[in-house]
């Protein structure tokens, strides 16, 4: 277990979700966010700490850890995404007095869940790659640079997951008006925009790296 892996996990584990000022009863948004953050930490731990082995028959190895690890992370983000969208859509319906349509639906969904949805897409993209090239990855029959890029995506996802959870947590707090401090409430939309920018910036880098991984698997893998 390398020092770099430990330091990466510590960064994710150190993330603290600031308690919402209201609706803190068990089962509320804060409880679910913290529970899903725990799932995300477990998923990243699987990817980082169990993704360094290969097998001769390809039955287990790095592909397994990536599929399970990123799959769990994607699940945790999807749950919070659903809650965020539900809250936003419900408030939007009330404010518009029941006005609904495909445009309103898409606008509501992208506003509440855009950064998270793109993160899930990249996670599932990588999971699909590992499923498609399952045995070759487990046997280590791919370019060595692929594993370096895979480790790079893990590092990027640490920061991306932190930003996504902070974005969704703050978005829910704004929509439910659970920030009681007037100064914090006034600054919240600006903070949300900054977090959104950070997510999209990291997403862009992750898209490039994942694209390179895809090319390597399709054109630079070997048969043994």
ROLUM-32583 format. One record per residue: residue number from 1; residue in one letter; x, y, z of N, C-alpha, C in turn. Coordinates in nm, 2 decimals. Example, Ala and Ser with C-alpha at 12.3 -4.5 7.8 and 13.67 -1.06 7.14 Angstrom:
[rec 1; A; [1.32; -0.57; 0.78]; [1.23; -0.45; 0.78]; [1.32; -0.33; 0.78]]
[rec 2; S; [1.28; -0.22; 0.71]; [1.37; -0.11; 0.71]; [1.29; 0.00; 0.79]]
END
This chain:
[rec 1; X; [0.09; -0.12; 0.00]; [0.00; 0.00; 0.00]; [0.09; 0.12; 0.00]]
[rec 2; X; [0.09; 0.20; -0.11]; [0.18; 0.31; -0.12]; [0.14; 0.43; -0.04]]
[rec 3; X; [0.24; 0.52; -0.02]; [0.22; 0.64; 0.05]; [0.12; 0.73; -0.02]]
[rec 4; X; [0.14; 0.73; -0.16]; [0.05; 0.82; -0.24]; [-0.09; 0.77; -0.23]]
[rec 5; X; [-0.12; 0.64; -0.23]; [-0.25; 0.59; -0.22]; [-0.32; 0.63; -0.09]]
[rec 6; X; [-0.24; 0.62; 0.02]; [-0.29; 0.66; 0.15]; [-0.32; 0.81; 0.16]]
[rec 7; X; [-0.24; 0.89; 0.10]; [-0.26; 1.04; 0.10]; [-0.38; 1.07; 0.02]]
[rec 8; X; [-0.41; 1.00; -0.09]; [-0.53; 1.03; -0.17]; [-0.65; 0.99; -0.09]]
[rec 9; X; [-0.65; 0.87; -0.03]; [-0.77; 0.83; 0.05]; [-0.79; 0.93; 0.17]]
[rec 10; X; [-0.69; 0.97; 0.23]; [-0.70; 1.06; 0.34]; [-0.77; 1.19; 0.30]]
[rec 11; X; [-0.74; 1.24; 0.18]; [-0.80; 1.36; 0.13]; [-0.95; 1.35; 0.12]]
[rec 12; X; [-0.99; 1.23; 0.07]; [-1.13; 1.20; 0.05]; [-1.20; 1.18; 0.18]]
[rec 13; X; [-1.13; 1.11; 0.27]; [-1.19; 1.08; 0.40]; [-1.20; 1.20; 0.49]]
[rec 14; X; [-1.11; 1.30; 0.46]; [-1.12; 1.42; 0.54]; [-1.23; 1.52; 0.50]]
[rec 15; X; [-1.29; 1.49; 0.39]; [-1.40; 1.58; 0.35]; [-1.51; 1.57; 0.45]]
[rec 16; X; [-1.56; 1.69; 0.49]; [-1.66; 1.70; 0.59]; [-1.78; 1.77; 0.52]]
[rec 17; X; [-1.90; 1.71; 0.53]; [-2.02; 1.77; 0.48]; [-2.07; 1.87; 0.59]]
[rec 18; X; [-2.08; 1.99; 0.56]; [-2.13; 2.09; 0.66]; [-2.27; 2.06; 0.69]]
[rec 19; X; [-2.31; 2.05; 0.81]; [-2.45; 2.02; 0.84]; [-2.54; 2.12; 0.79]]
[rec 20; X; [-2.66; 2.08; 0.74]; [-2.76; 2.17; 0.69]; [-2.82; 2.23; 0.82]]
[rec 21; X; [-2.87; 2.36; 0.81]; [-2.91; 2.43; 0.92]; [-3.05; 2.38; 0.97]]
[rec 22; X; [-3.13; 2.32; 0.87]; [-3.26; 2.27; 0.91]; [-3.27; 2.13; 0.85]]
[rec 23; X; [-3.38; 2.07; 0.89]; [-3.41; 1.93; 0.84]; [-3.30; 1.84; 0.86]]
[rec 24; X; [-3.24; 1.84; 0.99]; [-3.13; 1.75; 1.02]; [-3.17; 1.62; 1.09]]
[rec 25; X; [-3.30; 1.59; 1.09]; [-3.34; 1.47; 1.15]; [-3.30; 1.35; 1.07]]
[rec 26; X; [-3.29; 1.24; 1.13]; [-3.24; 1.12; 1.07]; [-3.33; 1.09; 0.95]]
[rec 27; X; [-3.27; 1.06; 0.83]; [-3.34; 1.04; 0.71]; [-3.36; 1.16; 0.62]]
[rec 28; X; [-3.31; 1.28; 0.67]; [-3.32; 1.40; 0.59]; [-3.20; 1.40; 0.49]]
[rec 29; X; [-3.20; 1.51; 0.41]; [-3.09; 1.53; 0.31]; [-2.95; 1.51; 0.36]]
[rec 30; X; [-2.92; 1.57; 0.48]; [-2.79; 1.56; 0.54]; [-2.75; 1.41; 0.56]]
[rec 31; X; [-2.84; 1.34; 0.62]; [-2.82; 1.20; 0.65]; [-2.78; 1.12; 0.52]]
[rec 32; X; [-2.86; 1.14; 0.42]; [-2.85; 1.07; 0.29]; [-2.72; 1.11; 0.23]]
[rec 33; X; [-2.68; 1.24; 0.23]; [-2.56; 1.28; 0.17]; [-2.44; 1.22; 0.23]]
[rec 34; X; [-2.44; 1.22; 0.37]; [-2.33; 1.16; 0.44]; [-2.32; 1.01; 0.41]]
[rec 35; X; [-2.43; 0.94; 0.40]; [-2.43; 0.80; 0.38]; [-2.38; 0.77; 0.24]]
[rec 36; X; [-2.42; 0.85; 0.14]; [-2.37; 0.83; 0.00]; [-2.22; 0.87; -0.01]]
[rec 37; X; [-2.18; 0.97; 0.07]; [-2.03; 1.00; 0.07]; [-1.95; 0.89; 0.12]]
[rec 38; X; [-2.00; 0.82; 0.22]; [-1.94; 0.70; 0.27]; [-1.93; 0.59; 0.17]]
[rec 39; X; [-2.03; 0.57; 0.09]; [-2.03; 0.48; -0.02]; [-1.92; 0.52; -0.12]]
[rec 40; X; [-1.91; 0.65; -0.15]; [-1.81; 0.69; -0.25]; [-1.67; 0.67; -0.20]]
[rec 41; X; [-1.65; 0.69; -0.07]; [-1.52; 0.66; -0.01]; [-1.49; 0.51; -0.02]]
[rec 42; X; [-1.58; 0.43; 0.00]; [-1.56; 0.28; -0.01]; [-1.53; 0.25; -0.15]]
[rec 43; X; [-1.60; 0.30; -0.25]; [-1.58; 0.28; -0.39]; [-1.44; 0.32; -0.43]]
[rec 44; X; [-1.40; 0.44; -0.39]; [-1.26; 0.48; -0.43]; [-1.15; 0.40; -0.36]]
[rec 45; X; [-1.18; 0.35; -0.24]; [-1.09; 0.27; -0.17]; [-1.07; 0.13; -0.24]]
[rec 46; X; [-1.18; 0.08; -0.30]; [-1.17; -0.04; -0.37]; [-1.08; -0.02; -0.50]]
[rec 47; X; [-1.11; 0.09; -0.57]; [-1.03; 0.12; -0.69]; [-0.89; 0.14; -0.66]]
[rec 48; X; [-0.85; 0.21; -0.56]; [-0.71; 0.25; -0.53]; [-0.63; 0.14; -0.47]]
[rec 49; X; [-0.69; 0.07; -0.37]; [-0.61; -0.03; -0.29]; [-0.62; -0.17; -0.34]]
[rec 50; X; [-0.72; -0.20; -0.43]; [-0.73; -0.34; -0.48]; [-0.71; -0.34; -0.63]]
[rec 51; X; [-0.65; -0.24; -0.68]; [-0.64; -0.23; -0.83]; [-0.49; -0.24; -0.88]]
[rec 52; X; [-0.41; -0.32; -0.81]; [-0.27; -0.33; -0.84]; [-0.23; -0.47; -0.88]]
[rec 53; X; [-0.33; -0.56; -0.89]; [-0.29; -0.70; -0.92]; [-0.34; -0.75; -1.06]]
[rec 54; X; [-0.27; -0.85; -1.11]; [-0.31; -0.91; -1.23]; [-0.32; -1.07; -1.21]]
[rec 55; X; [-0.38; -1.14; -1.30]; [-0.39; -1.28; -1.29]; [-0.36; -1.35; -1.42]]
[rec 56; X; [-0.31; -1.47; -1.42]; [-0.28; -1.53; -1.55]; [-0.40; -1.57; -1.63]]
[rec 57; X; [-0.51; -1.61; -1.57]; [-0.63; -1.65; -1.65]; [-0.72; -1.53; -1.67]]
[rec 58; X; [-0.70; -1.42; -1.61]; [-0.78; -1.30; -1.63]; [-0.91; -1.30; -1.55]]
[rec 59; X; [-0.92; -1.39; -1.45]; [-1.05; -1.40; -1.38]; [-1.06; -1.29; -1.27]]
[rec 60; X; [-0.95; -1.23; -1.23]; [-0.96; -1.12; -1.14]; [-0.84; -1.03; -1.16]]
[rec 61; X; [-0.85; -0.91; -1.11]; [-0.74; -0.81; -1.13]; [-0.79; -0.67; -1.12]]
[rec 62; X; [-0.72; -0.59; -1.20]; [-0.75; -0.44; -1.20]; [-0.88; -0.41; -1.25]]
[rec 63; X; [-0.93; -0.48; -1.35]; [-1.06; -0.46; -1.41]; [-1.17; -0.47; -1.30]]
[rec 64; X; [-1.16; -0.58; -1.22]; [-1.26; -0.60; -1.11]; [-1.27; -0.48; -1.02]]
[rec 65; X; [-1.15; -0.43; -0.97]; [-1.15; -0.32; -0.88]; [-1.21; -0.20; -0.94]]
[rec 66; X; [-1.18; -0.17; -1.07]; [-1.24; -0.06; -1.13]; [-1.39; -0.07; -1.15]]
[rec 67; X; [-1.43; -0.18; -1.19]; [-1.58; -0.20; -1.21]; [-1.66; -0.18; -1.08]]
[rec 68; X; [-1.61; -0.25; -0.98]; [-1.68; -0.24; -0.85]; [-1.66; -0.10; -0.79]]
[rec 69; X; [-1.54; -0.05; -0.79]; [-1.51; 0.08; -0.72]; [-1.59; 0.19; -0.79]]
[rec 70; X; [-1.57; 0.21; -0.92]; [-1.64; 0.32; -0.99]; [-1.79; 0.29; -1.00]]
[rec 71; X; [-1.83; 0.17; -1.00]; [-1.97; 0.14; -1.00]; [-2.04; 0.19; -0.87]]
[rec 72; X; [-1.97; 0.17; -0.76]; [-2.03; 0.21; -0.63]; [-2.03; 0.36; -0.62]]
[rec 73; X; [-1.92; 0.43; -0.67]; [-1.92; 0.57; -0.67]; [-2.03; 0.63; -0.76]]
[rec 74; X; [-2.05; 0.57; -0.88]; [-2.16; 0.62; -0.96]; [-2.29; 0.60; -0.90]]
[rec 75; X; [-2.31; 0.49; -0.83]; [-2.44; 0.47; -0.76]; [-2.46; 0.58; -0.65]]
[rec 76; X; [-2.36; 0.61; -0.57]; [-2.38; 0.71; -0.47]; [-2.41; 0.85; -0.52]]
[rec 77; X; [-2.35; 0.88; -0.64]; [-2.38; 1.01; -0.70]; [-2.52; 1.02; -0.76]]
[rec 78; X; [-2.56; 0.90; -0.82]; [-2.69; 0.90; -0.88]; [-2.80; 0.92; -0.77]]
[rec 79; X; [-2.78; 0.86; -0.65]; [-2.88; 0.88; -0.54]; [-2.89; 1.02; -0.50]]
[rec 80; X; [-2.78; 1.09; -0.48]; [-2.79; 1.23; -0.44]; [-2.84; 1.32; -0.56]]
[rec 81; X; [-2.81; 1.28; -0.68]; [-2.86; 1.35; -0.80]; [-3.01; 1.34; -0.80]]
[rec 82; X; [-3.07; 1.22; -0.77]; [-3.21; 1.21; -0.78]; [-3.28; 1.29; -0.67]]
[rec 83; X; [-3.22; 1.30; -0.55]; [-3.27; 1.38; -0.44]; [-3.27; 1.53; -0.48]]
[rec 84; X; [-3.15; 1.57; -0.54]; [-3.14; 1.71; -0.58]; [-3.24; 1.75; -0.69]]
[rec 85; X; [-3.25; 1.66; -0.79]; [-3.35; 1.69; -0.89]; [-3.49; 1.70; -0.84]]
[rec 86; X; [-3.53; 1.60; -0.75]; [-3.66; 1.60; -0.70]; [-3.70; 1.72; -0.62]]
[rec 87; X; [-3.61; 1.77; -0.54]; [-3.63; 1.89; -0.46]; [-3.64; 2.01; -0.56]]
[rec 88; X; [-3.55; 2.02; -0.65]; [-3.56; 2.14; -0.75]; [-3.68; 2.13; -0.83]]
[rec 89; X; [-3.72; 2.02; -0.88]; [-3.84; 2.00; -0.97]; [-3.96; 2.04; -0.89]]
[rec 90; X; [-3.97; 1.99; -0.76]; [-4.09; 2.02; -0.68]; [-4.11; 2.17; -0.66]]
[rec 91; X; [-4.00; 2.23; -0.62]; [-4.00; 2.38; -0.60]; [-4.04; 2.45; -0.73]]
[rec 92; X; [-3.98; 2.41; -0.84]; [-4.01; 2.47; -0.97]; [-4.15; 2.46; -1.01]]
[rec 93; X; [-4.21; 2.34; -0.98]; [-4.36; 2.32; -1.01]; [-4.44; 2.42; -0.93]]
[rec 94; X; [-4.41; 2.43; -0.80]; [-4.48; 2.52; -0.71]; [-4.47; 2.67; -0.76]]
[rec 95; X; [-4.35; 2.71; -0.79]; [-4.33; 2.85; -0.83]; [-4.40; 2.88; -0.97]]
[rec 96; X; [-4.41; 2.78; -1.06]; [-4.47; 2.80; -1.18]; [-4.62; 2.75; -1.18]]
[rec 97; X; [-4.66; 2.72; -1.07]; [-4.80; 2.68; -1.05]; [-4.84; 2.56; -1.14]]
[rec 98; X; [-4.75; 2.46; -1.14]; [-4.79; 2.34; -1.21]; [-4.74; 2.34; -1.36]]
[rec 99; X; [-4.68; 2.44; -1.41]; [-4.64; 2.45; -1.55]; [-4.53; 2.35; -1.57]]
[rec 100; X; [-4.55; 2.25; -1.65]; [-4.45; 2.15; -1.68]; [-4.44; 2.13; -1.83]]
[rec 101; X; [-4.33; 2.08; -1.88]; [-4.31; 2.05; -2.02]; [-4.17; 1.99; -2.04]]
[rec 102; X; [-4.14; 1.94; -2.15]; [-4.01; 1.88; -2.18]; [-3.89; 1.98; -2.16]]
[rec 103; X; [-3.91; 2.11; -2.20]; [-3.81; 2.21; -2.18]; [-3.79; 2.24; -2.03]]
[rec 104; X; [-3.90; 2.25; -1.96]; [-3.89; 2.28; -1.81]; [-3.82; 2.16; -1.74]]
[rec 105; X; [-3.85; 2.04; -1.79]; [-3.80; 1.92; -1.73]; [-3.64; 1.91; -1.75]]
[rec 106; X; [-3.60; 1.94; -1.87]; [-3.46; 1.93; -1.91]; [-3.38; 2.05; -1.83]]
[rec 107; X; [-3.44; 2.16; -1.83]; [-3.38; 2.28; -1.76]; [-3.36; 2.25; -1.61]]
[rec 108; X; [-3.47; 2.19; -1.55]; [-3.46; 2.15; -1.41]; [-3.36; 2.05; -1.38]]
[rec 109; X; [-3.35; 1.95; -1.47]; [-3.26; 1.84; -1.45]; [-3.11; 1.89; -1.47]]
[rec 110; X; [-3.09; 1.96; -1.57]; [-2.95; 2.01; -1.60]; [-2.90; 2.11; -1.49]]
[rec 111; X; [-3.00; 2.19; -1.44]; [-2.96; 2.29; -1.34]; [-2.93; 2.22; -1.21]]
[rec 112; X; [-3.00; 2.12; -1.17]; [-2.98; 2.05; -1.04]; [-2.87; 1.94; -1.05]]
[rec 113; X; [-2.85; 1.88; -1.17]; [-2.77; 1.76; -1.17]; [-2.67; 1.75; -1.29]]
[rec 114; X; [-2.65; 1.86; -1.36]; [-2.56; 1.86; -1.47]; [-2.42; 1.81; -1.44]]
[rec 115; X; [-2.35; 1.88; -1.35]; [-2.21; 1.83; -1.31]; [-2.20; 1.69; -1.26]]
[rec 116; X; [-2.30; 1.65; -1.18]; [-2.31; 1.51; -1.13]; [-2.33; 1.41; -1.24]]
[rec 117; X; [-2.42; 1.45; -1.33]; [-2.46; 1.36; -1.44]; [-2.33; 1.33; -1.53]]
[rec 118; X; [-2.26; 1.43; -1.57]; [-2.14; 1.42; -1.65]; [-2.03; 1.33; -1.58]]
[rec 119; X; [-2.02; 1.35; -1.45]; [-1.93; 1.27; -1.37]; [-1.97; 1.12; -1.38]]
[rec 120; X; [-2.10; 1.09; -1.36]; [-2.15; 0.95; -1.37]; [-2.12; 0.90; -1.51]]
[rec 121; X; [-2.14; 0.98; -1.62]; [-2.12; 0.93; -1.75]; [-1.97; 0.89; -1.77]]
[rec 122; X; [-1.88; 0.97; -1.72]; [-1.73; 0.93; -1.73]; [-1.70; 0.80; -1.65]]
[rec 123; X; [-1.76; 0.79; -1.53]; [-1.74; 0.67; -1.45]; [-1.79; 0.55; -1.52]]
[rec 124; X; [-1.91; 0.56; -1.58]; [-1.97; 0.44; -1.65]; [-1.89; 0.41; -1.78]]
[rec 125; X; [-1.84; 0.52; -1.84]; [-1.75; 0.50; -1.96]; [-1.63; 0.41; -1.92]]
[rec 126; X; [-1.57; 0.44; -1.81]; [-1.45; 0.37; -1.77]; [-1.49; 0.22; -1.73]]
[rec 127; X; [-1.61; 0.21; -1.66]; [-1.66; 0.08; -1.62]; [-1.68; 0.00; -1.75]]
[rec 128; X; [-1.74; 0.06; -1.85]; [-1.77; -0.01; -1.98]; [-1.64; -0.06; -2.04]]
[rec 129; X; [-1.54; 0.02; -2.04]; [-1.41; -0.01; -2.10]; [-1.35; -0.14; -2.03]]
[rec 130; X; [-1.36; -0.13; -1.90]; [-1.30; -0.25; -1.82]; [-1.39; -0.37; -1.83]]
[rec 131; X; [-1.51; -0.36; -1.86]; [-1.60; -0.47; -1.89]; [-1.56; -0.53; -2.03]]
[rec 132; X; [-1.55; -0.44; -2.13]; [-1.52; -0.49; -2.26]; [-1.38; -0.55; -2.27]]
[rec 133; X; [-1.28; -0.50; -2.20]; [-1.15; -0.55; -2.21]; [-1.11; -0.62; -2.08]]
[rec 134; X; [-1.21; -0.69; -2.02]; [-1.19; -0.74; -1.88]; [-1.07; -0.83; -1.87]]
[rec 135; X; [-1.06; -0.93; -1.95]; [-0.95; -1.03; -1.93]; [-0.82; -0.97; -1.97]]
[rec 136; X; [-0.81; -0.89; -2.07]; [-0.68; -0.83; -2.11]; [-0.63; -0.74; -2.00]]
[rec 137; X; [-0.72; -0.66; -1.94]; [-0.67; -0.57; -1.83]; [-0.63; -0.66; -1.71]]
[rec 138; X; [-0.71; -0.76; -1.67]; [-0.67; -0.84; -1.56]; [-0.54; -0.92; -1.58]]
[rec 139; X; [-0.51; -0.95; -1.71]; [-0.39; -1.02; -1.74]; [-0.27; -0.93; -1.75]]
[rec 140; X; [-0.30; -0.80; -1.76]; [-0.19; -0.70; -1.78]; [-0.15; -0.69; -1.93]]
[rec 141; X; [-0.23; -0.74; -2.02]; [-0.20; -0.74; -2.16]; [-0.24; -0.61; -2.23]]
[rec 142; X; [-0.21; -0.50; -2.17]; [-0.24; -0.37; -2.23]; [-0.11; -0.28; -2.21]]
[rec 143; X; [-0.11; -0.17; -2.28]; [0.01; -0.08; -2.27]; [0.03; -0.04; -2.13]]
[rec 144; X; [0.15; -0.03; -2.08]; [0.18; 0.01; -1.94]; [0.13; 0.15; -1.92]]
[rec 145; X; [0.12; 0.23; -2.02]; [0.08; 0.37; -2.00]; [-0.07; 0.37; -1.96]]
[rec 146; X; [-0.14; 0.27; -2.00]; [-0.29; 0.26; -1.97]; [-0.30; 0.26; -1.81]]
[rec 147; X; [-0.22; 0.19; -1.74]; [-0.24; 0.18; -1.60]; [-0.19; 0.31; -1.53]]
[rec 148; X; [-0.10; 0.38; -1.60]; [-0.06; 0.51; -1.54]; [-0.18; 0.61; -1.56]]
[rec 149; X; [-0.24; 0.61; -1.68]; [-0.36; 0.69; -1.70]; [-0.47; 0.66; -1.60]]
[rec 150; X; [-0.49; 0.53; -1.58]; [-0.60; 0.48; -1.49]; [-0.57; 0.53; -1.35]]
[rec 151; X; [-0.45; 0.53; -1.31]; [-0.42; 0.59; -1.17]; [-0.44; 0.74; -1.17]]
[rec 152; X; [-0.41; 0.80; -1.29]; [-0.44; 0.95; -1.30]; [-0.59; 0.98; -1.28]]
[rec 153; X; [-0.67; 0.90; -1.34]; [-0.82; 0.92; -1.33]; [-0.86; 0.91; -1.19]]
[rec 154; X; [-0.80; 0.81; -1.11]; [-0.84; 0.80; -0.97]; [-0.80; 0.92; -0.90]]
[rec 155; X; [-0.69; 0.98; -0.92]; [-0.65; 1.10; -0.86]; [-0.74; 1.22; -0.89]]
[rec 156; X; [-0.78; 1.23; -1.02]; [-0.87; 1.33; -1.06]; [-1.01; 1.31; -1.00]]
[rec 157; X; [-1.06; 1.19; -0.99]; [-1.19; 1.16; -0.94]; [-1.20; 1.20; -0.79]]
[rec 158; X; [-1.09; 1.19; -0.72]; [-1.09; 1.23; -0.58]; [-1.14; 1.37; -0.57]]
[rec 159; X; [-1.08; 1.46; -0.64]; [-1.12; 1.60; -0.64]; [-1.26; 1.62; -0.70]]
[rec 160; X; [-1.28; 1.55; -0.81]; [-1.41; 1.56; -0.88]; [-1.53; 1.52; -0.79]]
[rec 161; X; [-1.51; 1.41; -0.71]; [-1.62; 1.37; -0.62]; [-1.64; 1.47; -0.51]]
[rec 162; X; [-1.53; 1.52; -0.46]; [-1.54; 1.62; -0.35]; [-1.62; 1.74; -0.40]]
[rec 163; X; [-1.59; 1.79; -0.52]; [-1.66; 1.90; -0.58]; [-1.81; 1.87; -0.60]]
[rec 164; X; [-1.83; 1.75; -0.66]; [-1.97; 1.71; -0.69]; [-2.06; 1.70; -0.56]]
[rec 165; X; [-2.00; 1.64; -0.46]; [-2.08; 1.63; -0.34]; [-2.10; 1.77; -0.27]]
[rec 166; X; [-2.00; 1.85; -0.28]; [-2.02; 1.99; -0.22]; [-2.12; 2.06; -0.31]]
[rec 167; X; [-2.12; 2.04; -0.44]; [-2.21; 2.11; -0.53]; [-2.36; 2.07; -0.49]]
[rec 168; X; [-2.38; 1.94; -0.49]; [-2.51; 1.89; -0.46]; [-2.56; 1.93; -0.32]]
[rec 169; X; [-2.47; 1.92; -0.22]; [-2.51; 1.96; -0.09]; [-2.55; 2.10; -0.08]]
[rec 170; X; [-2.47; 2.19; -0.14]; [-2.50; 2.33; -0.14]; [-2.63; 2.36; -0.22]]
[rec 171; X; [-2.64; 2.30; -0.33]; [-2.76; 2.32; -0.42]; [-2.89; 2.28; -0.34]]
[rec 172; X; [-2.89; 2.17; -0.27]; [-3.00; 2.13; -0.19]; [-3.03; 2.23; -0.07]]
[rec 173; X; [-2.92; 2.28; -0.01]; [-2.93; 2.38; 0.10]; [-3.00; 2.51; 0.05]]
[rec 174; X; [-2.96; 2.55; -0.07]; [-3.01; 2.67; -0.13]; [-3.16; 2.65; -0.16]]
[rec 175; X; [-3.20; 2.54; -0.23]; [-3.33; 2.52; -0.27]; [-3.43; 2.50; -0.15]]
[rec 176; X; [-3.38; 2.44; -0.04]; [-3.46; 2.42; 0.08]; [-3.46; 2.53; 0.17]]
[rec 177; X; [-3.38; 2.63; 0.14]; [-3.36; 2.75; 0.22]; [-3.32; 2.71; 0.37]]
[rec 178; X; [-3.23; 2.62; 0.37]; [-3.18; 2.57; 0.51]; [-3.06; 2.64; 0.56]]
[rec 179; X; [-3.01; 2.75; 0.48]; [-2.90; 2.83; 0.53]; [-2.95; 2.95; 0.60]]
[rec 180; X; [-2.94; 2.95; 0.73]; [-3.00; 3.06; 0.81]; [-2.91; 3.18; 0.82]]
[rec 181; X; [-2.78; 3.17; 0.81]; [-2.69; 3.29; 0.81]; [-2.72; 3.37; 0.69]]
[rec 182; X; [-2.76; 3.50; 0.70]; [-2.79; 3.58; 0.58]; [-2.67; 3.60; 0.49]]
[rec 183; X; [-2.55; 3.61; 0.55]; [-2.43; 3.63; 0.47]; [-2.40; 3.51; 0.39]]
[rec 184; X; [-2.40; 3.39; 0.45]; [-2.38; 3.26; 0.38]; [-2.49; 3.24; 0.27]]
[rec 185; X; [-2.61; 3.27; 0.30]; [-2.72; 3.25; 0.21]; [-2.70; 3.34; 0.09]]
[rec 186; X; [-2.65; 3.46; 0.11]; [-2.62; 3.56; 0.00]; [-2.51; 3.51; -0.09]]
[rec 187; X; [-2.40; 3.45; -0.03]; [-2.28; 3.41; -0.10]; [-2.30; 3.27; -0.16]]
[rec 188; X; [-2.40; 3.20; -0.12]; [-2.42; 3.06; -0.17]; [-2.42; 3.04; -0.32]]
[rec 189; X; [-2.50; 3.13; -0.39]; [-2.51; 3.11; -0.54]; [-2.37; 3.13; -0.60]]
[rec 190; X; [-2.29; 3.22; -0.55]; [-2.16; 3.25; -0.61]; [-2.07; 3.13; -0.59]]
[rec 191; X; [-2.08; 3.08; -0.46]; [-2.00; 2.96; -0.43]; [-2.04; 2.84; -0.51]]
[rec 192; X; [-2.17; 2.83; -0.54]; [-2.22; 2.72; -0.62]; [-2.16; 2.73; -0.76]]
[rec 193; X; [-2.16; 2.85; -0.82]; [-2.10; 2.87; -0.95]; [-1.95; 2.83; -0.96]]
[rec 194; X; [-1.88; 2.87; -0.85]; [-1.74; 2.84; -0.85]; [-1.71; 2.69; -0.84]]
[rec 195; X; [-1.79; 2.62; -0.76]; [-1.78; 2.47; -0.75]; [-1.81; 2.41; -0.89]]
[rec 196; X; [-1.92; 2.46; -0.95]; [-1.96; 2.41; -1.08]; [-1.85; 2.42; -1.18]]
[rec 197; X; [-1.78; 2.54; -1.18]; [-1.67; 2.56; -1.27]; [-1.56; 2.46; -1.25]]
[rec 198; X; [-1.53; 2.44; -1.12]; [-1.42; 2.34; -1.08]; [-1.45; 2.20; -1.13]]
[rec 199; X; [-1.58; 2.16; -1.12]; [-1.62; 2.03; -1.16]; [-1.61; 2.02; -1.31]]
[rec 200; X; [-1.65; 2.12; -1.39]; [-1.64; 2.11; -1.53]; [-1.49; 2.12; -1.58]]
[rec 201; X; [-1.41; 2.19; -1.51]; [-1.27; 2.19; -1.54]; [-1.20; 2.05; -1.53]]
[rec 202; X; [-1.23; 1.99; -1.41]; [-1.17; 1.86; -1.39]; [-1.24; 1.76; -1.48]]
[rec 203; X; [-1.36; 1.77; -1.51]; [-1.43; 1.69; -1.61]; [-1.36; 1.69; -1.75]]
[rec 204; X; [-1.33; 1.81; -1.79]; [-1.26; 1.82; -1.92]; [-1.13; 1.74; -1.92]]
[rec 205; X; [-1.05; 1.75; -1.82]; [-0.92; 1.68; -1.81]; [-0.95; 1.53; -1.81]]
[rec 206; X; [-1.05; 1.49; -1.73]; [-1.09; 1.35; -1.72]; [-1.14; 1.29; -1.85]]
[rec 207; X; [-1.21; 1.37; -1.93]; [-1.26; 1.33; -2.06]; [-1.14; 1.30; -2.15]]
[rec 208; X; [-1.04; 1.39; -2.15]; [-0.92; 1.37; -2.23]; [-0.85; 1.25; -2.20]]
[rec 209; X; [-0.83; 1.23; -2.06]; [-0.75; 1.11; -2.02]; [-0.83; 0.98; -2.05]]
[rec 210; X; [-0.96; 0.98; -2.03]; [-1.04; 0.86; -2.06]; [-1.04; 0.83; -2.21]]
[rec 211; X; [-1.04; 0.94; -2.29]; [-1.03; 0.92; -2.43]; [-0.90; 0.85; -2.47]]
[rec 212; X; [-0.79; 0.89; -2.41]; [-0.66; 0.83; -2.43]; [-0.66; 0.69; -2.39]]
[rec 213; X; [-0.72; 0.66; -2.28]; [-0.73; 0.52; -2.23]; [-0.81; 0.43; -2.33]]
[rec 214; X; [-0.92; 0.49; -2.38]; [-1.00; 0.42; -2.48]; [-0.91; 0.38; -2.61]]
[rec 215; X; [-0.84; 0.48; -2.66]; [-0.75; 0.45; -2.77]; [-0.65; 0.35; -2.75]]
[rec 216; X; [-0.59; 0.35; -2.63]; [-0.49; 0.25; -2.59]; [-0.54; 0.11; -2.59]]
[rec 217; X; [-0.66; 0.10; -2.53]; [-0.72; -0.03; -2.52]; [-0.76; -0.09; -2.65]]
[rec 218; X; [-0.81; 0.00; -2.74]; [-0.85; -0.05; -2.88]; [-0.74; -0.08; -2.97]]
[rec 219; X; [-0.63; 0.00; -2.96]; [-0.52; -0.01; -3.06]; [-0.39; -0.06; -3.01]]
[rec 220; X; [-0.37; -0.06; -2.87]; [-0.24; -0.09; -2.82]; [-0.24; -0.20; -2.72]]
[rec 221; X; [-0.35; -0.28; -2.72]; [-0.35; -0.40; -2.63]; [-0.29; -0.52; -2.70]]
[rec 222; X; [-0.25; -0.61; -2.63]; [-0.18; -0.73; -2.69]; [-0.26; -0.86; -2.65]]
[rec 223; X; [-0.23; -0.97; -2.71]; [-0.29; -1.09; -2.69]; [-0.21; -1.19; -2.61]]
[rec 224; X; [-0.11; -1.14; -2.54]; [-0.02; -1.22; -2.46]; [0.12; -1.23; -2.50]]
END
